[in-house]
Each structure stands twice: as C-alpha cells, then as structure tokens.
Amino acid sequence: MYIHIGEDHMVRVKEIIAIIDKSSALDSRFAESGKAINLSKGPFKSVVVTEKDIYLSPLASTTLKKRSARMGIQDF
C-alpha cells in the first residue's frame, strides 16, 4: 500500500521508518542536512523518513497518521 505525503507524491508504507512533526524535526538535523526532498511549496509541516529518502512534507504528521490509520496500517 501507498500513502500520499504531499504534492502528488506517494510513498510505499513498508518503506516508511518515521513520520516526525516539524517541531521535533527542527531539533534534529533532518531539515538542515540538505539531503531532504522538499515537497512543500511553502514551509514544511512534517518529515517523512523512508529507507531511501527523507521528505519534507506540507502535510501535518497528525494528518499522515490519520491516513495510515484509515488504511488499517499499524501505528507509527
């Protein structure tokens, strides 16, 4: 299964390692690493960490959690 993480981008659920809210991400080095793929046209709201990439998503981490719960996916 796939989950929409913003800007017409889908990620395979099995590849997701973590979904982190913006305030927690600012305390880490995800946003500053320069390796993150920014899917947000404005400020990002969450960080989605997968096996291959790190995405800055315009969607809130709570929204992504609700989408995963609707699909019957386990809690992140």
Residue frames relative to the residue before (quaternion, step in Angstrom):
aa qw qx qy qz dx dy dz
M 1.0000 0.0000 0.0000 0.0000 0.00 0.00 0.00
Y 0.2742 -0.7545 0.5806 0.1360 3.51 -1.26 0.56
I 0.1818 -0.7562 0.6165 0.1227 3.55 -1.23 0.49
H 0.4097 -0.6998 0.5348 0.2375 3.55 -0.97 0.93
I 0.1136 -0.8276 0.5487 0.0324 3.59 -0.66 1.11
G 0.7464 -0.3858 0.2014 0.5034 3.59 1.24 0.25
E 0.8617 0.1211 -0.1056 0.4814 3.52 -1.29 0.61
D 0.6837 -0.5238 0.2747 0.4275 3.56 0.81 1.06
H 0.5305 0.6142 -0.4185 0.4077 3.59 1.10 0.59
M 0.1308 -0.7829 0.6071 0.0370 3.54 -0.87 1.05
V 0.1305 -0.7730 0.6178 0.0603 3.54 -1.11 0.77
R 0.4889 -0.6470 0.5011 0.3021 3.52 -1.02 0.80
V 0.5142 -0.6876 0.4245 0.2875 3.57 -0.75 1.11
K 0.6466 0.5409 -0.3269 0.4272 3.60 0.96 -0.79
E 0.6680 0.5099 -0.2963 0.4539 3.59 1.19 -0.48
I 0.5595 0.6179 -0.3903 0.3909 3.61 1.24 -0.33
I 0.2256 -0.7694 0.5892 0.1005 3.53 -0.86 1.07
A 0.7995 -0.1110 0.1120 0.5797 3.59 0.93 -0.92
I 0.1526 -0.7108 0.6738 0.1322 3.50 -1.36 0.47
I 0.0727 -0.8276 0.5553 -0.0388 3.54 -0.52 1.26
D 0.4307 -0.6952 0.5033 0.2790 3.59 -0.93 0.84
K 0.7047 -0.5071 0.3053 0.3912 3.54 -1.25 0.51
S 0.6700 0.5126 -0.3233 0.4288 3.60 0.84 -0.89
S 0.6604 0.4790 -0.3055 0.4910 3.59 1.02 -0.71
A 0.6464 0.5317 -0.3165 0.4463 3.56 1.03 -0.77
L 0.6325 0.5366 -0.3382 0.4446 3.57 1.05 -0.70
D 0.6357 0.5156 -0.3190 0.4778 3.57 1.20 -0.53
S 0.6948 0.4265 -0.2669 0.5139 3.57 1.21 -0.40
R 0.5717 -0.6124 0.4280 0.3389 3.55 -1.25 -0.16
F 0.3318 0.7673 -0.4962 0.2342 3.60 1.23 0.23
A 0.7270 0.4482 -0.2523 0.4549 3.56 0.73 -1.07
E 0.7131 0.4618 -0.2518 0.4635 3.58 1.07 -0.69
S 0.5148 0.6972 -0.4018 0.2957 3.57 1.20 -0.35
G 0.3769 -0.7301 0.4879 0.2947 3.58 1.13 -0.57
K 0.6291 0.5355 -0.3287 0.4576 3.58 1.27 -0.13
A 0.5447 0.6301 -0.3943 0.3883 3.57 1.26 -0.23
I 0.3563 -0.7083 0.5733 0.2064 3.55 -1.12 0.78
N 0.2449 -0.7982 0.5377 0.1175 3.55 -0.50 1.21
L 0.1532 -0.8028 0.5742 0.0477 3.57 -0.53 1.23
S 0.6163 0.5701 -0.3208 0.4384 3.54 1.31 -0.21
K 0.3807 -0.7144 0.5391 0.2326 3.56 -0.94 0.88
G 0.7333 0.2644 -0.1724 0.6022 3.55 1.28 -0.39
P 0.7818 -0.2465 0.2012 0.5362 3.58 -1.03 -0.69
F 0.4267 -0.6945 0.5105 0.2739 3.58 -1.02 0.73
K 0.3307 -0.7554 0.5378 0.1755 3.57 -1.25 0.52
S 0.8027 0.0372 -0.0200 0.5949 3.57 1.20 -0.43
V 0.3237 -0.7067 0.5943 0.2061 3.52 -1.36 0.27
V 0.1354 -0.7698 0.6205 0.0635 3.57 -0.89 0.98
V 0.1418 -0.7919 0.5925 0.0422 3.55 -0.62 1.18
T 0.0539 -0.7878 0.6136 0.0034 3.55 -0.78 1.08
E 0.7189 -0.4258 0.3218 0.4453 3.55 -1.31 0.04
K 0.7786 0.3582 -0.1659 0.4877 3.57 1.05 -0.78
D 0.8330 0.1071 0.0146 0.5426 3.58 0.90 -0.92
I 0.2999 -0.6803 0.6291 0.2269 3.50 -1.45 0.14
Y 0.1178 -0.8105 0.5732 0.0245 3.58 -0.76 1.07
L 0.2548 -0.7024 0.6406 0.1770 3.55 -1.13 0.76
S 0.1423 -0.8431 0.5182 0.0194 3.55 -0.38 1.29
P 0.4422 -0.6835 0.5103 0.2774 3.59 -1.08 0.69
L 0.6162 0.5434 -0.3378 0.4593 3.59 1.29 -0.16
A 0.5184 -0.6427 0.4715 0.3097 3.56 -1.07 0.77
S 0.5995 -0.5790 0.4135 0.3665 3.56 -1.13 0.63
T 0.6233 0.5354 -0.3462 0.4528 3.62 1.07 -0.64
T 0.6199 0.5322 -0.3330 0.4708 3.60 1.08 -0.71
L 0.6631 0.4963 -0.3013 0.4725 3.57 0.93 -0.90
K 0.6319 0.5248 -0.3288 0.4659 3.58 1.04 -0.75
K 0.6495 0.5119 -0.3161 0.4649 3.61 0.95 -0.85
R 0.6424 0.5192 -0.3243 0.4611 3.59 0.99 -0.81
S 0.6711 0.4833 -0.3079 0.4704 3.56 0.94 -0.81
A 0.6360 0.5248 -0.3303 0.4592 3.60 1.05 -0.71
R 0.6272 0.5444 -0.3281 0.4502 3.58 1.05 -0.75
M 0.6844 0.4719 -0.2753 0.4828 3.56 1.11 -0.65
G 0.5116 -0.6531 0.4199 0.3680 3.56 1.26 -0.16
I 0.4167 0.6974 -0.4696 0.3456 3.54 1.22 0.48
Q 0.5703 -0.6064 0.4288 0.3511 3.55 -1.08 0.69
D 0.6488 -0.5165 0.4111 0.3785 3.50 -1.35 0.45
F 0.3748 -0.7066 0.5538 0.2314 3.56 -1.05 0.76
